[in-house]
Amino acid sequence: MANILKNKRIIVGITGSIAAYKIPFLIRELVRLEAIVNVVLTPSAKEFVTPITLANLSRNPVICEMFDLNAQKGGAWHIHLAHECDLMIIAPCSASTLSKLASGFCDNSLTTLATALPRSVPLIVAPAMDSTMFVNPATQRNLNILRNDGIIIIPPVEGELSSGLVGIGRLPEPNILLQKIIEVLSGTHKFEEKTYLNTEFTESSDTKELTTINYEQKLKEALEKSIPSIADSVEKDKWNAELEFTKLKRAFSGDDYYNALAGKKVLISAGPTIEKIDDVRFISNFSSGKMGYSLAEEAKNLGADVLLISGPVSIPPPKNVNLIKVTTAQEMYDKIISNFSEYDIIIMAAAVADFTPSEKTEGKIKKKMTGDKLILELQSTKDILAEIGKNKKNNQFLVGFALESENEIQNGWIKMKEKNCDMMVVNSANVPDSGFGSDDNTITILRRDGKEISYQKLPKTLCSIEIFKNIIELIGNN
């Protein structure tokens, strides 16, 4: 399939919003897909993202001021840039900038450039703000004006907001923004033009009816629901933003971190195993493979040669990673044991079954064969982590995972010693929406140097970054 973004000139406008921390990742993907990206900031946007980071990512000077010398290549820069581009997106777009766009108020470089766009150039606007600001009648009027003017609106999503409240107003994730850009350029976009100005469509089984929404009541409910978690929510957003910016700075400042695994070979296990009872039934667990797959992607980003040995999962593997698919604990054991001696770093993130039926029945076990009870005899599967720990070389680094429901840390240290691991990642089975099947995880890292580092609940992608930061530090201290 042709790359629709290749050589397309995209203008990315950023306004003053905490959600601005997501946009460097959008810019990185646009550049990776060979788009030519120019970034324009409002003055307040510089409080949330730095021009130097964006310039490194976009590989072009960032325009911050109307009379910025970087933009003055001769003549009216905003006219030339507007006429040369194929698409402009403003994300996040604040309530203030929405108002200026709706009224044609050109008081900064971003709104001036947006106003200068020819009618044939698509303009996408992705609002992001707190719920009370988004559902404000003035904001909704401005959005309706922009829609009527032919501007494409990507509506915000519901979730935790930087204020600590929960509601409509979050900027969609960068991959969603990227997909919308591709849809617009390819002419396949279908946007839901939804208004929150006191009304909302709700669908029943046989008709659509227009229902009045009491937004004051909805916001009151959100406030009451969110008060206990405001401090945690704000701290989580702050921590995530700092971590992602740290990652970006390292990636584009020549920091050794992002070359740390060049020339290294990393083996990672992921996902569940399936142990057959008969031809239609089996024993397994709720592992989705997301943690192991995130680790494999991060290892590849760090320059490693990666082998991913995975049980049955429903997620796509990372690109440019060698993948071996297995089903049973025995197959997982065979593939790992036959390969691990060639690898520098071995990370056992798979949820391998501890037991398997002693006998596998051919066909289907019928109820009439068993009566009211089916008694299964189970036997232990081979301990892959213990086998690697017993046979690993001095220059190999072994990471184990421990899912615990009680005495998590104590049991993690015991397992780390018994299995001869260099690092143990302890998952808590008691944290809601964390671990198996979730996009998030709550981990504590135990290290061979005695350090113990606990993290709040984080996306598994960010857990992977933290895990590799610790691995790299320990390898460097050898």
ZADREN-700452 format. One record per residue (C-alpha): residue number from 1; residue in one letter; z, x, y. Coordinates in pm, 1 decimal. Layout:
<sites>
SITE resi resn        z        x        y
SITE  NUM    A        Z        X        Y
...
</sites>
This chain:
<sites>
SITE resi resn        z        x        y
SITE    1    M      0.0      0.0      0.0
SITE    2    A    -97.3    136.1    342.8
SITE    3    N    178.1    252.3    573.8
SITE    4    I    154.5     -0.5    858.0
SITE    5    L    376.2    216.0   1080.5
SITE    6    K    170.9    535.6   1059.3
SITE    7    N     81.2    653.7   1411.8
SITE    8    K    207.4    327.6   1563.9
SITE    9    R    371.1    378.2   1904.0
SITE   10    I    708.4    205.3   1906.0
SITE   11    I    941.6    178.7   2205.2
SITE   12    V   1307.1    134.4   2110.7
SITE   13    G   1527.3      1.2   2390.4
SITE   14    I   1906.0     25.8   2359.7
SITE   15    T   2161.0   -151.5   2579.6
SITE   16    G   2537.2   -119.0   2619.8
SITE   17    S   2689.9   -250.1   2295.5
SITE   18    I   2907.6   -105.6   2019.3
SITE   19    A   2626.8   -210.2   1782.7
SITE   20    A   2416.1     69.6   1933.9
SITE   21    Y   2558.1    303.5   1670.1
SITE   22    K   2322.6    142.9   1415.1
SITE   23    I   2002.2    222.7   1602.7
SITE   24    P   1980.8    598.1   1529.4
SITE   25    F   1931.4    501.1   1164.3
SITE   26    L   1646.8    266.6   1260.8
SITE   27    I   1484.8    543.6   1464.5
SITE   28    R   1520.4    789.1   1176.1
SITE   29    E   1341.8    548.7    941.0
SITE   30    L   1064.1    475.7   1191.1
SITE   31    V    998.1    847.7   1231.5
SITE   32    R   1014.0    901.7    855.4
SITE   33    L    742.8    636.2    822.0
SITE   34    E    532.1    834.0   1071.6
SITE   35    A    571.5    607.6   1373.1
SITE   36    I    568.0    763.1   1721.6
SITE   37    V    897.5    659.9   1878.6
SITE   38    N   1005.3    661.7   2243.2
SITE   39    V   1361.5    562.1   2327.2
SITE   40    V   1473.8    400.5   2652.0
SITE   41    L   1840.5    345.7   2740.8
SITE   42    T   2019.7    135.2   2996.7
SITE   43    P   2286.1    330.6   3190.2
SITE   44    S   2569.3    165.6   2993.7
SITE   45    A   2403.9    244.2   2659.2
SITE   46    K   2488.4    611.0   2714.0
SITE   47    E   2854.3    515.5   2667.4
SITE   48    F   2777.8    431.4   2302.9
SITE   49    V   2494.2    665.1   2195.8
SITE   50    T   2403.9   1007.2   2328.6
SITE   51    P   2052.4   1087.1   2454.9
SITE   52    I   2053.4   1426.0   2279.2
SITE   53    T   2108.0   1263.4   1937.4
SITE   54    L   1832.1   1010.2   2002.3
SITE   55    A   1595.6   1277.5   2132.2
SITE   56    N   1647.1   1483.0   1816.3
SITE   57    L   1586.6   1181.0   1596.0
SITE   58    S   1284.3   1043.5   1781.9
SITE   59    R   1142.1   1390.6   1853.3
SITE   60    N   1063.5   1274.9   2205.9
SITE   61    P   1251.3   1290.9   2537.6
SITE   62    V   1480.7    991.5   2594.3
SITE   63    I   1439.0    795.6   2916.6
SITE   64    C   1766.9    696.1   3079.1
SITE   65    E   1692.9    657.2   3447.4
SITE   66    M   1403.8    500.8   3636.2
SITE   67    F   1332.6    831.4   3808.7
SITE   68    D   1410.8   1051.9   3508.7
SITE   69    L   1209.4   1374.1   3537.1
SITE   70    N   1144.6   1361.2   3160.4
SITE   71    A    938.5   1047.0   3215.7
SITE   72    Q    741.9   1164.5   3517.8
SITE   73    K    418.3   1288.0   3366.6
SITE   74    G    219.8   1159.5   3659.1
SITE   75    G    172.5    815.9   3811.2
SITE   76    A    376.3    513.4   3711.9
SITE   77    W    530.9    621.8   3380.6
SITE   78    H    651.2    273.1   3290.2
SITE   79    I    300.1    130.1   3320.2
SITE   80    H    141.9    406.0   3113.8
SITE   81    L    409.4    392.7   2840.5
SITE   82    A    395.2     12.1   2824.2
SITE   83    H     15.4      7.4   2789.4
SITE   84    E     10.4    282.8   2527.2
SITE   85    C    261.7    127.3   2286.3
SITE   86    D    199.4   -106.3   1991.2
SITE   87    L    542.2   -273.7   1989.3
SITE   88    M    873.3   -269.2   2173.9
SITE   89    I   1211.0   -362.2   2028.9
SITE   90    I   1535.9   -397.0   2225.4
SITE   91    A   1831.7   -363.2   1989.9
SITE   92    P   2107.9   -427.2   2051.4
SITE   93    C   2032.6   -646.6   2350.3
SITE   94    S   2336.5   -737.2   2558.5
SITE   95    A   2390.9  -1068.6   2738.0
SITE   96    S   2332.6   -890.4   3068.0
SITE   97    T   1994.4   -754.7   2962.2
SITE   98    L   1895.1  -1093.9   2818.5
SITE   99    S   1961.7  -1244.6   3160.0
SITE  100    K   1755.9   -977.8   3335.3
SITE  101    L   1462.2  -1016.8   3095.7
SITE  102    A   1465.1  -1394.3   3137.5
SITE  103    S   1454.6  -1369.6   3516.5
SITE  104    G   1230.3  -1062.2   3544.7
SITE  105    F   1504.8   -860.9   3715.3
SITE  106    C   1393.4   -495.6   3699.9
SITE  107    D   1696.2   -290.6   3801.4
SITE  108    N   1678.9    -20.4   3532.7
SITE  109    S   1422.0    168.6   3327.5
SITE  110    L   1452.3    -61.2   3023.5
SITE  111    T   1401.8   -396.1   3195.2
SITE  112    T   1126.6   -247.9   3413.8
SITE  113    L    941.8   -120.3   3107.3
SITE  114    A    983.4   -451.7   2921.4
SITE  115    T    846.4   -643.1   3219.2
SITE  116    A    547.4   -405.7   3236.6
SITE  117    L    443.5   -474.3   2876.6
SITE  118    P     99.1   -634.0   2846.2
SITE  119    R    106.4   -982.2   2694.0
SITE  120    S    -76.1   -847.3   2389.1
SITE  121    V    209.2   -608.5   2299.7
SITE  122    P    486.3   -771.1   2089.2
SITE  123    L    838.8   -755.9   2229.3
SITE  124    I   1124.4   -804.2   1982.5
SITE  125    V   1474.7   -871.0   2110.3
SITE  126    A   1784.8   -849.9   1887.3
SITE  127    P   2090.3   -986.7   2072.4
SITE  128    A   2436.7   -858.0   1980.2
SITE  129    M   2762.0   -964.5   2143.2
SITE  130    D   3083.7  -1153.0   2078.6
SITE  131    S   3057.3  -1513.7   1962.2
SITE  132    T   3182.4  -1667.2   2285.0
SITE  133    M   2919.0  -1477.2   2481.0
SITE  134    F   2640.5  -1561.1   2238.3
SITE  135    V   2705.0  -1936.9   2227.8
SITE  136    N   2756.8  -1952.6   2603.9
SITE  137    P   2506.1  -2204.1   2749.1
SITE  138    A   2371.2  -1942.3   2991.3
SITE  139    T   2294.8  -1701.7   2707.1
SITE  140    Q   2126.1  -1976.3   2506.9
SITE  141    R   1917.5  -2082.5   2808.1
SITE  142    N   1803.6  -1723.9   2852.8
SITE  143    L   1709.1  -1699.9   2485.4
SITE  144    N   1507.9  -2022.2   2509.8
SITE  145    I   1326.9  -1887.1   2815.7
SITE  146    L   1239.3  -1568.2   2629.5
SITE  147    R   1115.5  -1763.9   2325.3
SITE  148    N    897.4  -1980.4   2547.8
SITE  149    D    758.6  -1662.7   2703.6
SITE  150    G    646.8  -1543.9   2359.1
SITE  151    I    923.2  -1291.6   2296.9
SITE  152    I   1033.4  -1266.0   1933.5
SITE  153    I   1408.3  -1310.9   1882.0
SITE  154    I   1590.2  -1163.0   1581.7
SITE  155    P   1904.6  -1376.6   1568.2
SITE  156    P   2242.0  -1210.4   1517.2
SITE  157    V   2436.0  -1260.5   1195.8
SITE  158    E   2789.0  -1375.3   1124.4
SITE  159    G   3066.2  -1131.8   1036.0
SITE  160    E   3340.9   -913.2   1178.5
SITE  161    L   3296.8   -834.3   1546.9
SITE  162    S   3431.0   -537.8   1741.3
SITE  163    S   3676.2   -772.2   1915.6
SITE  164    G   3840.4   -834.9   1579.6
SITE  165    L   3710.0  -1192.2   1564.4
SITE  166    V   3481.0  -1321.7   1292.2
SITE  167    G   3170.4  -1517.5   1387.2
SITE  168    I   2808.3  -1511.2   1502.1
SITE  169    G   2704.6  -1209.0   1708.0
SITE  170    R   2665.3   -904.8   1480.1
SITE  171    L   2347.7   -701.9   1503.1
SITE  172    P   2156.9   -714.4   1171.2
SITE  173    E   2150.2   -390.4    971.5
SITE  174    P   1878.2   -131.5   1047.6
SITE  175    N   1680.1   -213.2    732.3
SITE  176    I   1649.6   -576.1    849.9
SITE  177    L   1529.2   -465.5   1193.9
SITE  178    L   1279.4   -230.7   1031.4
SITE  179    Q   1147.0   -507.5    807.9
SITE  180    K   1097.7   -736.4   1108.4
SITE  181    I    904.2   -463.9   1292.3
SITE  182    I    676.8   -421.6    990.1
SITE  183    E    627.1   -799.2    964.0
SITE  184    V    532.6   -829.4   1331.2
SITE  185    L    284.8   -539.7   1316.6
SITE  186    S    128.2   -675.0    998.3
SITE  187    G    112.3  -1031.8   1131.3
SITE  188    T    330.7  -1173.3    853.2
SITE  189    H    651.9  -1244.8   1043.1
SITE  190    K    817.0  -1585.3   1019.9
SITE  191    F   1119.9  -1607.1   1243.8
SITE  192    E   1371.6  -1888.3   1248.1
SITE  193    E   1390.7  -1995.7   1609.3
SITE  194    K   1747.0  -2122.0   1609.2
SITE  195    T   1945.0  -2237.1   1910.2
SITE  196    Y   2323.0  -2252.9   1930.1
SITE  197    L   2330.7  -2461.0   2246.1
SITE  198    N   2572.2  -2728.9   2116.0
SITE  199    T   2332.5  -2834.8   1841.7
SITE  200    E   2230.7  -2710.2   1501.7
SITE  201    F   2006.7  -2839.9   1222.3
SITE  202    T   2176.2  -2913.1    893.0
SITE  203    E   1985.1  -3008.7    580.0
SITE  204    S   2085.9  -3276.2    332.0
SITE  205    S   1910.3  -3342.0      1.3
SITE  206    D   1655.6  -3583.5    146.3
SITE  207    T   1647.1  -3543.8    524.5
SITE  208    K   1710.2  -3320.1    822.9
SITE  209    E   1946.6  -3442.9   1087.5
SITE  210    L   2054.3  -3304.7   1422.3
SITE  211    T   2428.7  -3251.5   1430.4
SITE  212    T   2643.0  -3172.3   1732.0
SITE  213    I   2857.6  -2864.8   1680.4
SITE  214    N   3194.9  -2824.6   1846.1
SITE  215    Y   3176.8  -2451.0   1911.4
SITE  216    E   3512.0  -2441.6   2089.1
SITE  217    Q   3674.7  -2566.3   1768.6
SITE  218    K   3475.1  -2318.3   1555.9
SITE  219    L   3578.0  -2027.8   1776.2
SITE  220    K   3939.3  -2146.0   1778.1
SITE  221    E   3933.3  -2145.5   1397.5
SITE  222    A   3780.7  -1798.0   1395.0
SITE  223    L   4046.2  -1670.6   1633.3
SITE  224    E   4330.4  -1814.5   1427.0
SITE  225    K   4178.8  -1673.1   1110.9
SITE  226    S   4122.6  -1327.5   1253.8
SITE  227    I   4439.9  -1250.4   1448.3
SITE  228    P   4619.1  -1075.1   1156.9
SITE  229    S   4324.2   -839.1   1103.8
SITE  230    I   4218.8   -756.0   1460.2
SITE  231    A   4373.1   -406.3   1459.2
SITE  232    D   4228.8   -322.6   1118.3
SITE  233    S   3885.5   -456.7   1212.7
SITE  234    V   3862.9   -257.7   1536.1
SITE  235    E   3985.0     58.7   1364.0
SITE  236    K   3730.1     11.7   1083.4
SITE  237    D   3439.7    -26.8   1329.3
SITE  238    K   3555.7    276.6   1523.5
SITE  239    W   3593.7    485.5   1207.4
SITE  240    N   3251.8    383.1   1074.0
SITE  241    A   3081.9    458.4   1405.4
SITE  242    E   3244.8    801.0   1431.0
SITE  243    L   3153.7    886.4   1072.0
SITE  244    E   2790.3    783.8   1108.3
SITE  245    F   2750.5    976.2   1433.9
SITE  246    T   2911.8   1281.0   1274.6
SITE  247    K   2654.4   1257.0    999.1
SITE  248    L   2369.4   1235.5   1249.5
SITE  249    K   2494.4   1528.3   1455.4
SITE  250    R   2520.3   1743.4   1145.0
SITE  251    A   2176.4   1642.6   1026.0
SITE  252    F   2004.5   1747.8   1345.5
SITE  253    S   2217.6   2031.8   1482.1
SITE  254    G   2156.0   2287.5   1209.3
SITE  255    D   2498.0   2231.6   1051.1
SITE  256    D   2517.1   2383.4    704.5
SITE  257    Y   2637.2   2054.6    554.4
SITE  258    Y   2290.0   1907.6    527.8
SITE  259    N   2154.6   2213.3    346.0
SITE  260    A   2466.8   2268.5    138.7
SITE  261    L   2319.3   2162.5   -196.0
SITE  262    A   1974.6   2319.6   -157.7
SITE  263    G   1897.1   2493.3   -486.3
SITE  264    K   2182.8   2314.7   -665.8
SITE  265    K   2141.5   2084.4   -964.3
SITE  266    V   2352.6   1767.6   -972.6
SITE  267    L   2399.0   1534.1  -1270.2
SITE  268    I   2539.3   1186.9  -1199.1
SITE  269    S   2619.9    904.4  -1439.6
SITE  270    A   2618.1    545.2  -1317.0
SITE  271    G   2643.4    183.2  -1418.2
SITE  272    P   2797.2     11.8  -1723.2
SITE  273    T   2721.9     46.9  -2092.1
SITE  274    I   2650.3   -240.4  -2329.9
SITE  275    E   2807.0   -251.1  -2677.2
SITE  276    K   2639.1   -502.5  -2907.6
SITE  277    I   2842.1   -746.5  -3114.2
SITE  278    D   2532.4   -909.8  -3258.7
SITE  279    D   2174.2   -948.9  -3138.9
SITE  280    V   2270.5  -1190.7  -2857.5
SITE  281    R   2627.8  -1093.3  -2762.3
SITE  282    F   2779.1   -776.1  -2627.7
SITE  283    I   3084.1   -612.6  -2465.7
SITE  284    S   3038.2   -469.6  -2116.8
SITE  285    N   3194.9   -465.1  -1768.0
SITE  286    F   3112.1   -565.2  -1411.0
SITE  287    S   2985.0   -226.0  -1290.6
SITE  288    S   2678.0   -264.5  -1065.3
SITE  289    G   2589.3    105.9  -1052.2
SITE  290    K   2598.9    102.1   -670.1
SITE  291    M   2852.8    384.2   -643.1
SITE  292    G   2663.6    619.0   -872.7
SITE  293    Y   2328.5    535.2   -714.3
SITE  294    S   2470.5    598.7   -365.0
SITE  295    L   2599.4    936.4   -484.4
SITE  296    A   2257.7   1022.5   -626.0
SITE  297    E   2087.6    933.4   -298.3
SITE  298    E   2334.1   1140.6    -94.9
SITE  299    A   2295.1   1438.2   -330.9
SITE  300    K   1918.5   1418.4   -282.2
SITE  301    N   1963.4   1398.5     95.5
SITE  302    L   2165.2   1720.4     71.8
SITE  303    G   1876.4   1900.3    -93.1
SITE  304    A   1990.9   1893.1   -456.1
SITE  305    D   1780.2   1850.7   -769.2
SITE  306    V   1932.1   1529.3   -907.1
SITE  307    L   1943.2   1381.6  -1257.2
SITE  308    L   2075.3   1024.2  -1269.8
SITE  309    I   2175.6    892.5  -1613.3
SITE  310    S   2222.9    519.6  -1577.8
SITE  311    G   2333.8    226.0  -1783.5
SITE  312    P   2164.7   -115.4  -1736.1
SITE  313    V   2167.1   -216.7  -1365.6
SITE  314    S   1959.3   -442.8  -1141.3
SITE  315    I   1922.2   -210.1   -841.4
SITE  316    P   1628.5     26.2   -776.1
SITE  317    P   1690.8    399.7   -823.9
SITE  318    P   1684.9    638.1   -526.5
SITE  319    K   1348.5    798.9   -453.4
SITE  320    N   1268.4   1146.3   -586.5
SITE  321    V   1554.3   1141.4   -836.3
SITE  322    N   1506.7   1205.5  -1207.2
SITE  323    L   1625.9    896.4  -1396.4
SITE  324    I   1723.8    855.8  -1760.3
SITE  325    K   1805.9    499.6  -1868.4
SITE  326    V   2057.1    436.4  -2145.5
SITE  327    T   2224.9    128.9  -2289.5
SITE  328    T   2521.4    216.6  -2509.1
SITE  329    A   2817.6    452.3  -2471.9
SITE  330    Q   2676.5    664.8  -2754.3
SITE  331    E   2340.1    695.3  -2577.3
SITE  332    M   2520.3    787.9  -2254.4
SITE  333    Y   2719.3   1050.9  -2444.7
SITE  334    D   2410.0   1198.8  -2611.8
SITE  335    K   2205.7   1229.4  -2291.3
SITE  336    I   2489.4   1372.2  -2080.7
SITE  337    I   2610.3   1622.3  -2340.0
SITE  338    S   2256.1   1746.9  -2405.1
SITE  339    N   2192.4   1804.0  -2031.5
SITE  340    F   2517.0   1887.2  -1849.7
SITE  341    S   2519.5   2262.4  -1925.1
SITE  342    E   2215.6   2306.2  -1698.4
SITE  343    Y   2382.0   2149.0  -1392.4
SITE  344    D   2604.4   2294.3  -1119.0
SITE  345    I   2781.2   1969.5  -1026.7
SITE  346    I   2854.9   1686.1  -1270.2
SITE  347    I   2981.1   1351.3  -1136.0
SITE  348    M   3086.3   1093.0  -1392.0
SITE  349    A   3072.4    764.4  -1197.9
SITE  350    A   2958.2    544.7  -1489.3
SITE  351    A   3189.5    278.2  -1630.1
SITE  352    V   3147.1    373.1  -1994.7
SITE  353    A   3295.1    132.0  -2249.2
SITE  354    D   3614.8    264.2  -2406.9
SITE  355    F   3558.1     59.4  -2723.5
SITE  356    T   3263.7    -57.8  -2930.7
SITE  357    P   3251.5   -297.2  -3228.3
SITE  358    S   3299.0   -113.4  -3557.5
SITE  359    E   3017.2   -319.6  -3708.6
SITE  360    K   2712.3   -465.0  -3534.7
SITE  361    T   2589.4   -787.0  -3690.3
SITE  362    E   2216.3   -837.9  -3725.3
SITE  363    G   2097.2  -1171.0  -3593.4
SITE  364    K   2339.6  -1418.3  -3432.8
SITE  365    I   2693.0  -1484.2  -3557.1
SITE  366    K   2719.6  -1859.4  -3618.9
SITE  367    K   3034.0  -2061.4  -3555.5
SITE  368    K   3021.4  -2198.1  -3906.2
SITE  369    M   3050.7  -1840.3  -4032.8
SITE  370    T   3368.8  -1765.1  -3835.4
SITE  371    G   3559.6  -2092.0  -3805.7
SITE  372    D   3782.4  -2133.9  -3501.5
SITE  373    K   3835.7  -1759.9  -3450.6
SITE  374    L   3613.1  -1457.1  -3437.0
SITE  375    I   3804.0  -1136.6  -3503.9
SITE  376    L   3634.0   -817.7  -3390.7
SITE  377    E   3736.4   -473.0  -3501.7
SITE  378    L   3680.5   -221.3  -3223.7
SITE  379    Q   3675.4    155.7  -3236.7
SITE  380    S   3703.7    409.6  -2958.2
SITE  381    T   3387.1    551.5  -2804.9
SITE  382    K   3350.2    924.8  -2746.2
SITE  383    D   3524.2   1057.5  -2433.6
SITE  384    I   3237.5   1204.1  -2230.6
SITE  385    L   3452.0   1334.7  -1944.3
SITE  386    A   3693.8   1510.5  -2180.6
SITE  387    E   3404.7   1670.1  -2370.4
SITE  388    I   3249.3   1805.9  -2050.8
SITE  389    G   3586.8   1927.4  -1923.6
SITE  390    K   3648.2   2113.1  -2247.8
SITE  391    N   3309.6   2287.5  -2247.6
SITE  392    K   3218.1   2334.0  -1880.3
SITE  393    K   3157.3   2681.5  -1742.4
SITE  394    N   3366.1   2839.5  -1468.1
SITE  395    N   3086.1   2796.6  -1214.7
SITE  396    Q   3041.7   2424.4  -1288.5
SITE  397    F   3213.4   2158.2  -1076.0
SITE  398    L   3327.1   1839.3  -1252.2
SITE  399    V   3413.3   1512.5  -1076.8
SITE  400    G   3569.1   1221.1  -1263.4
SITE  401    F   3632.1    860.0  -1162.3
SITE  402    A   3947.3    667.1  -1249.7
SITE  403    L   3977.1    290.3  -1208.8
SITE  404    E   4348.4    208.7  -1203.8
SITE  405    S   4548.1   -111.0  -1156.0
SITE  406    E   4898.5     40.4  -1133.8
SITE  407    N   5045.8    381.2  -1051.4
SITE  408    E   4692.9    465.8   -938.8
SITE  409    I   4755.2    808.6   -788.4
SITE  410    Q   4998.0    928.7  -1053.6
SITE  411    N   4760.4    825.3  -1331.8
SITE  412    G   4471.5    984.3  -1142.9
SITE  413    W   4645.6   1323.8  -1130.9
SITE  414    I   4727.9   1296.4  -1502.2
SITE  415    K   4366.9   1214.4  -1590.6
SITE  416    M   4237.5   1494.7  -1371.3
SITE  417    K   4451.7   1751.0  -1552.7
SITE  418    E   4386.1   1614.6  -1902.0
SITE  419    K   4008.3   1609.8  -1851.4
SITE  420    N   3996.7   1948.7  -1673.7
SITE  421    C   3826.5   1803.5  -1364.4
SITE  422    D   3790.2   1978.9  -1031.4
SITE  423    M   3814.3   1649.9   -843.5
SITE  424    M   3910.2   1293.2   -930.5
SITE  425    V   3803.7    982.8   -737.6
SITE  426    V   4059.1    707.1   -788.7
SITE  427    N   3946.7    344.8   -743.3
SITE  428    S   4203.7     71.0   -699.6
SITE  429    A   4137.0   -238.4   -910.6
SITE  430    N   4368.8   -444.9   -686.9
SITE  431    V   4174.4   -441.8   -357.4
SITE  432    P   3971.5   -763.9   -299.7
SITE  433    D   3591.8   -723.3   -261.7
SITE  434    S   3611.2   -358.1   -361.2
SITE  435    G   3491.6   -164.7   -663.9
SITE  436    F   3292.8   -335.0   -940.3
SITE  437    G   3003.9   -547.1   -812.6
SITE  438    S   3090.7   -491.2   -445.7
SITE  439    D   2908.8   -294.3   -174.7
SITE  440    D   3248.2   -149.5    -74.8
SITE  441    N   3501.1     73.8   -243.7
SITE  442    T   3859.2    182.1   -177.0
SITE  443    I   3906.9    539.2   -293.6
SITE  444    T   4155.3    823.4   -301.2
SITE  445    I   4020.0   1173.7   -361.2
SITE  446    L   4237.1   1412.6   -561.7
SITE  447    R   4136.9   1778.9   -540.0
SITE  448    R   4208.7   2083.0   -753.9
SITE  449    D   4366.5   2254.3   -451.9
SITE  450    G   4636.4   1983.8   -451.0
SITE  451    K   4505.7   1779.3   -158.1
SITE  452    E   4516.8   1401.4   -179.6
SITE  453    I   4298.6   1205.5     65.4
SITE  454    S   4309.8    825.5     82.9
SITE  455    Y   4050.0    610.7    263.0
SITE  456    Q   4043.4    253.5    379.7
SITE  457    K   3784.5     20.8    224.9
SITE  458    L   3439.3    160.2    304.7
SITE  459    P   3077.7     91.2    210.2
SITE  460    K   2988.4    288.8   -101.0
SITE  461    T   2727.3    481.0     97.6
SITE  462    L   3003.4    615.2    321.3
SITE  463    C   3229.0    682.5     21.5
SITE  464    S   2947.6    900.8   -114.7
SITE  465    I   2938.2   1103.5    205.7
SITE  466    E   3312.8   1162.5    190.7
SITE  467    I   3300.3   1259.0   -176.7
SITE  468    F   3031.1   1518.9   -114.5
SITE  469    K   3208.5   1653.9    193.7
SITE  470    N   3504.5   1732.2    -30.8
SITE  471    I   3287.7   1878.2   -307.8
SITE  472    I   3107.0   2105.8    -61.4
SITE  473    E   3435.6   2220.6     91.8
SITE  474    L   3584.2   2305.2   -249.8
SITE  475    I   3269.8   2484.3   -367.8
SITE  476    G   3265.6   2682.8    -44.4
SITE  477    N   3626.3   2790.5    -99.9
SITE  478    N   3547.4   2944.9   -439.5
</sites>
